[in-house]
């Protein structure tokens, strides 16, 4: 009967990568939670998502912004209007 080899080194590598990914995801969630906590009374989660998209992409057309957020352009327009009213965004 052939002896089966166990790739223990490969499993150790997979475990290490899995732990690293989990740690990184927890840190990202913590950063997001802290960011939201600072503005939770003035900002909804969808508005926060919009601000994140705007901060990473810069000036963006409304149709593109709506597509990135997977909302209708009219919804994106109302969201941006509320952000402008709150002083968190501006229209150029």
C-alpha positions as CSV (number, residue, x, y, z in Angstrom):
1,X,0.0,0.0,0.0
2,X,1.3,3.4,-1.0
3,X,2.1,5.7,1.9
4,X,0.1,9.0,1.7
5,X,2.2,12.2,2.2
6,X,0.5,15.0,4.1
7,X,1.4,18.5,2.9
8,X,1.8,19.9,6.4
9,X,3.9,22.8,5.2
10,X,1.3,23.7,2.6
11,X,-1.5,23.6,5.3
12,X,0.6,25.8,7.6
13,X,1.0,28.4,4.8
14,X,-2.8,28.3,4.1
15,X,-3.5,28.7,7.8
16,X,-1.1,31.7,8.1
17,X,-2.6,33.4,5.1
18,X,-6.1,32.8,6.4
19,X,-5.2,34.3,9.8
20,X,-3.6,37.3,8.0
21,X,-6.7,37.9,5.9
22,X,-9.0,37.6,8.9
23,X,-6.9,40.0,10.9
24,X,-6.8,42.5,8.0
25,X,-10.6,42.3,7.5
26,X,-11.2,42.9,11.3
27,X,-8.9,46.0,11.2
28,X,-10.8,47.3,8.2
29,X,-14.1,46.8,9.9
30,X,-12.8,48.5,13.0
31,X,-11.6,51.5,11.0
32,X,-15.0,51.7,9.2
33,X,-16.9,51.5,12.5
34,X,-14.8,54.3,14.0
35,X,-15.4,56.5,11.0
36,X,-19.1,55.9,11.1
37,X,-19.2,56.5,14.9
38,X,-17.8,60.0,14.4
39,X,-20.7,61.0,12.0
40,X,-23.5,58.5,12.9
41,X,-26.0,61.2,13.8
42,X,-25.5,63.1,10.6
43,X,-24.9,60.4,8.1
44,X,-26.6,57.2,6.9
45,X,-24.7,54.2,5.8
46,X,-25.5,54.7,2.1
47,X,-24.3,58.3,2.4
48,X,-21.1,57.1,4.0
49,X,-20.6,54.7,1.1
50,X,-21.1,57.6,-1.3
51,X,-18.4,59.6,0.5
52,X,-16.0,56.6,0.4
53,X,-16.6,56.3,-3.4
54,X,-16.1,60.1,-3.9
55,X,-12.9,60.1,-1.8
56,X,-11.4,57.2,-3.7
57,X,-12.4,58.3,-7.2
58,X,-12.6,62.0,-6.9
59,X,-15.0,64.1,-9.0
60,X,-17.4,61.7,-10.6
61,X,-20.4,62.1,-12.9
62,X,-23.7,61.4,-11.2
63,X,-24.6,58.5,-13.6
64,X,-21.2,56.9,-12.9
65,X,-21.6,57.4,-9.1
66,X,-25.1,55.9,-9.2
67,X,-23.8,52.9,-11.1
68,X,-20.9,52.4,-8.6
69,X,-23.4,52.5,-5.7
70,X,-25.9,50.4,-7.6
71,X,-28.7,52.9,-7.1
72,X,-30.9,54.8,-9.6
73,X,-29.5,58.2,-10.7
74,X,-32.4,60.0,-9.0
75,X,-31.5,58.3,-5.7
76,X,-27.9,59.3,-6.1
77,X,-29.0,62.9,-6.7
78,X,-31.0,63.0,-3.5
79,X,-28.1,61.4,-1.6
80,X,-25.7,64.0,-2.9
81,X,-28.1,66.8,-2.2
82,X,-28.3,65.8,1.4
83,X,-24.5,65.5,1.6
84,X,-24.2,69.0,0.2
85,X,-26.8,70.3,2.7
86,X,-24.8,68.8,5.5
87,X,-21.6,70.5,4.2
88,X,-20.0,67.1,3.5
89,X,-19.8,67.4,-0.3
90,X,-20.0,70.0,-3.0
91,X,-21.1,70.1,-6.6
92,X,-18.7,71.3,-9.3
